Amino acid sequence: MKVPQMHSAAMMMISVSLSFAVLAVFCISTVVLLIIGGLFEPSLRYRILSTETLQNGSEYFLCVLEALTDAKANRHSSFEVLTNGNKFYEAELAAIGAAQNTVNLEAYIFDRGEIGRRYVEALSERARAGVQIRIVCDAFGSLGVNDTYFADLTCAGGVVAWYNGPRWYRIARINNRTHRELMIVDGRIGFIGGAGIADQWYKIRGRNPRWRDTVIKVKGDAVTHLQATFASTWLEAHGDVLASHNFFRVDEHPAEDTVAMIVNSTPSYGGASRARILFQTLVASATKTIYITTPYFLPDKSLADELMDAVRNRGIQVKILVPGKKSDLLLTRSASRRGYGPLLEAGAKVYEYQPSMIHAKILLIDGLWSVVGSTNFDQRSFAINNEVNMAVRGVAFTQCLEQDFLHDLADSCELSYDKWRRRSTIERIPEFFGWIIEQQQ
């Protein structure tokens, strides 16, 4: 009489096991589809419909750019160009040491090392003095540090949060990172650029020279929008809305010829981003020169076509500065080189920086417009990461960045179309991986 009961129990166990197996297959398939979608989702077409209206020195153009990027034109700001880590780290540490109310720091890369230790010590000292310290680090980009690393700071009253850490309910957007590198002190002084907090920017390490990078120190009304950018990330990472007077303070500065826009960029589900709109619009508006400095040059088809059109049909001088053999990611460099051919053939000039890894992310247009921030010329920055850039219309500021650009060109080797075409098979082999790198770098 027990045999039917045993048979029934066995059938129930098989049914339950089958249900779990079906569920497991469904979950695995969903994850695989998400990964494949992230790798192979095509980039959007960005085509400017009315280029004849893009007179980038006009107030109309400024209004259009404000609307397209959802960014405000700030007319009472001042800037200081800080070239390389020996300048920008010391300037930031000095600002931290003088902080009276708040220090807000957002970093894609915060790494262990000598400079990381100096930051933790400086921030901890200010926290003990009663200054509110908030740090948000990307959970992937700052994988080398953890809560224990910041223990002295948190014991002193500082708060550390992690952006988009690994959670099952975030699987659909796990690839989205905050790539922003910025700091705001007392709501009055801001720093924006592409450099994280790590020793590769700070000093020579063995045979590895210090990375070449640029950070901008900002004062005035543009700082308010840097603070707002940090506040949006802090809300997502920690859950607080930063709205007190300690965070938003504007010093009065006399009206200047420069106009600054803080363009913070978070990709839509369709892959559109304000950073991508900013770059496309400025490149399309150029009438004389387009100078690009980027560590990772993997433009999508729309941007590559825009650059080639600028050279071929508008007679614009296009110069692109990228890393040479001292690139931190040689596979990325190979993938970038794969796409140089059409640009070189069209008449664009490509230069490879020789002394060290060049990590600055700068766009210069017509000696008038400049963009500095965290955005690379690649699909990850344009359609996956959270980024922040400062776009400035100002001759003096742009000329200062152009001087650095020309100095860097003097330390670079020009890559001709003939040399590119004759590159060896060994050089070409890694380029086959470019179809993945173009989406993920």
N, C-alpha and C positions, 0 to 999 in steps of 0.2 A: 504493500500500500504506500510505502515511502518513495517508490521509484518515480511516480508522476510528480511528487513534490520536488524531488531533486531535479527532475527534468525541467520543471517550471522555473526553479531558482537559477538553473544554468542558462535558460533562455533569457531571463531577466538580466543576468550579468552580461551576456553577449549583447543584448540590446543597449544597456548602459555604456558598455565599452565602445560599441559602434557609434553611439551618439557623441561620446568624447572624441573619437577619431574624426568624425565629420566636423566637429567644432574646431579641432586642432588644424585640420586641413584648411578650413575656411580662414582661420586666423593667420596661418602661415601664408596662404595665398594673398590675403589682404596686404600683409607686410611686404611681400615680394612685389605686388603691383604698385605700392607706394614708392618703393625704392626704384623700380623701373621708370615710373612716372617722373620721379625727380631727376633721373639720369637722362631721359630722352625727351622730356617736354620741350617742344620747339619754342624758340624765342619769339617774342612779339615783333610785328613789323612797326617800325617807327618812321613814319614818312611825314615830313612837314608839308602841308598843303599850300601855304601861301608864303613862300620864302621872300617874295618882294617886299613884304612888310617888316622883315627882320632887320631893321637898322639899329644895331646894338648900342648905339650911342644916344638913342632917343628915349624920351620919357614914355612914349607909347610902348616900346619894346620892354622897358622895365615893368610897366603895368601888366603886360602879357605874361612876362616871366613870373611875376608875383602870383598871378592867377593860376598858371599851369602848375607851379610847384607848391602852391598853398603856403607861401612864405612871405613875410613882411619885409619891405625895404626899410632898413635902419639907416638913418642919416646922421647919427651922432655917435660914431664909434671911432676908435683908434686902434692901430695894429702894430705889432712888432714881430718881425720875422726872426725866428730862432732856428739857426741852421746847425743841425747835428746835436747829438745827445749831450755833449759837454756844455752846450748852451741851454737847451730846453729843459733838461733835468734840473739844473741848478736854479733856473728861473721858477720852475714849479715848486721845488723844495723851499725856496725863499718865500714864495707866496703862501705855502702851507705854514711855514714858521711864523708868518705875520697874521695868520687868520685869527679873527676875533669871534666869529659866530658860527660859520658853517664851512665845511669842505665836502663837496660832492664829486666823486670820481667814478667814471665808467670806463672799463677796460675789457677789450677782447683778450689781450695778453697781459697777465700779471704773473711773473715767473720768479722762482727762487734765485737768489744771487745777491751780489753786493748792492746793486741799486734798489732791488726789491726790499732788502733789509733797511736801507736808508729811508725809504718811503714809510715802511711800517713804523719805524722808530719815530719819524717826524710826526706822523698822524697820531700815534699813541701819546706823544707828548702833548699835542694840542687837545686831544680828548681828555687827558687828565686836567687840563686847564679849563675845561668846561665847553670847549668848542664841539659842536655837533658834527660828527664824522660819519659819512655814508659812502660805502663802496659797493658797486655792483660789478661783478666779474662774470664773463661768459663761462658757463660750466664746462664747455669744451676747450675753448681757447686758453683758459687758465687752469687746465687740468693738472699742472704741476704743483698747485697750491691747494690748500683746503682750510677748513675752519680752524684746525690746530695751528696752522701757519700764522693766522691772524689772532691768536689767543690773547696776546698782550694788548692788542688794539681793542678787542671786544671786552676784555676785563676792565679797560680804562673807560668804557662807555661807548665806543664806536660800534657801528652796525655794518655787517657785511652780508650781502645777499648774492645769490647765484642765478644767472639768467638761463632759463630753459634747461634746467637739470633733467636727467633721465627719469621720466615718469611714464607709466603705461598710457595714461590719458593724453600724453603729448606726442604720441608716436607719429601722428599725421604731420606734425610740424617740427620734428626733432632736428631737421636739417637747417632750420632757421636759427641763426646766431646773431647776437649783437656784436657787430664788427667795429663799433664806435670806440674811439679813444678820445676822451675829453675830461676836463676837470674845471670846476667852477668854485671859486673861493669868495665867501661872503656875499655872493650874488653880484659882485662888482668886477671880478677878474675872471676871464675864461681862457682856456687853452684848448686848441683843436688841431688835430693832425692825424697822422696814421701810425705813430709810434706807440707801442705798448710800453710796459715797464719790465724790462729785461736787459741783461748784461750785453746782449749783442748790439744794442744801441749805445751802450755806455762806455765800453772799453775794448781794447784788443784782447782777444782770447786765443792764445797760442798763435797759429798761423792765420787766424780769422780776424781781419781788420774790423773796426767798428763800422756798423751800417750807416749809410748816408740817408738822412731823413730831415724833414722840416716840420716844425710845429709853430703855430701862430698864437701869440699872446694877444688877447682881445680885451678892450675896455669900452664901456659905453652901453648903448641900448641893445646892441647885438647880443650882449651877455645874457639878457633876459631870455632870449630864444634858445641859447645853449642850455640854460637852466631848465627850460621847458622840455627840451629833448631828454635831458637826464631824468626829469620827473616822470616822463612817460615810461621809461625803462624801469625806474624804481617802483612805480605802481604795479607793473607786471611782475617784477621779481619779488617784491616785498609786501605790496598791498596798501601802501600809504599814499595819500595825495599830499604833495608838498605845496602848501598854499600860504604859509606865513610870510610876514614881511622880511624874515631873515634870509629868504631865498631869492626874492625878487626886489633888487634895489638898482636904481639907475643913476649913475653920476651924470651931471649935465656937462656936455662937451659942446664946444662951438660947432656950428654946422660946417661940414667939410665937403670937399668935392667928391669924396668917396661914398658909396652906398653899399651896404652889406646885407646879405640875405642868408639866414641859417636854414638850410634845406635838410630837414630830417626825413629819412626815407625808410618806409617799411613796405615790402612788396605786397601787392594785392594777391588774392587767390589766383588771379589770371596771370600774375607775373609782372604786372606793370609797377613802376616805382617812380617817385618824384626825382630821384637821382638820375635815372635814365632819361627822363624828359628834360632835365636841366642840361645834361651833356649833349643830347641830340640838338636841342634848340640853339645852344651856344655855338656848336660846331657848324650848324647850318647858317648861322648869322655871320660867320667870319668873312671878311673882305680882304685881309692881308696875310695874317699869320695864324697858324694853329700849332702850338707847342705842347707836347704831352710828355709828362714824366710819370711812369708807372712801373711797379715791380712785376705786374702780371698783365700782359697785353694780349687779351683774347676777345676782341670785339665781336659782337654778333654781326650778322650779315648787314643789317640796316646801318649800323654805325660804320662798318668798314666801307660800305657803298657811299656813305656821306663823305667820308674822308677822301675816297678816290674821286668823287665828283668835285670836291673842293680843289683838288690839284688839277684834274683834267679840264674841267669846264669853267672854273672860276679863277684859275691862275694863282691859287693861294699856296703859300709856302707852308708845308706840313713837315714838322720834325718830331720824331718820336724817340724818346730816351728810355731805354730798358736795361735790365741787368746783363752783364757779360757772363763769363764763366764762373764768377763768384756768386751766382744766384743761389739762394737758399734751397730752391726746388728745381733741380736740373731737368726733371721731367716736364715741369711747367714751362721752363725756358724752351725746351725742344718743341712742345706743343705750340708755343707762341711763334717760334721761327717758321713753323709750317705755313702760317698765314701771311708771312711778310711778302711773299712773291708778288701778288697782285698789287699791293700798295707800292712796292719798289718799282714795279713796271710802270705804274701810273705816274710816278715822279715824286712820291713821298720819300723822305729820308729817314732811315732808322740808324740809331747810334746805340752801341752797347758799352755801358759804363764799366771801366776796368779796375779802379782801385779797390772796390768792395761791393757788397750787395747794396743796390740802390732801392730804397723802400718808400721814397717820397711819392705822393699821389697828387699831382698838380696839373691843371689844365690852364693854358694861357691863350687868350684870344685877342688878336689885333692890338696888343699892347695896352688894352683897356680893361678887359675882363680877366679875372683869375678865379680859379676854384681850388680850394685846399681842403682836405678832409680825409675820410677813411675809404673812399670808393676807388676800387681798382677798375681797370678797363676789362672787366670780365663778367660772365653771366652770374656768378655767385654774388658779386656785389650788386649787380643791377636787379636781380630777380629773386634772390634767396635771403640775403642778409639784411639786418637793420644797419643803416649807414647814416652818417651825418657829414655835411659839407658846408663850407662857407663860401658863397659866391660874392665876389667884390667887384664893383665897377669903380675903378680908380686908377689913374695913370701912374701915380707915384708908387703905390703898392705893387701894381703889376710889374713895373720896371724893376723894382727891388727883387722880385721873384725871377724876372727874366735874367738879371745879372747872375743869379745862382745857376740858372739853366745854362747860360752860355759858358760859365765856369765849368760846369759838369760836362758839357760837350767837349771841352778842351781835354778832359780826362777820359774821353771815350773813343772808340773806333767805329767809323762809319761802315755799315754793311751795304755793299753794292748789290744790285740785282744780279750781276754776273757771278759774284762770289756766292750769293745765295743759291743760284741755279746750279753751281758746281759743287755744292756741299756733298760730303761723302755719304756712302751707304750707312756707315756707322752712325752718322749724325741724323740720318733720316729715320732709322728704325724706331726710336722712341716717339717719333711724331705720330705713329699710328695709334698711340694711346690718346691723342689729342681730343678725339670725340668724347671721351669721358672727362678729361681735364677741363675742357671748355665749359662743361656744365657745373663742375664741382669745385674748381679752384676759386 
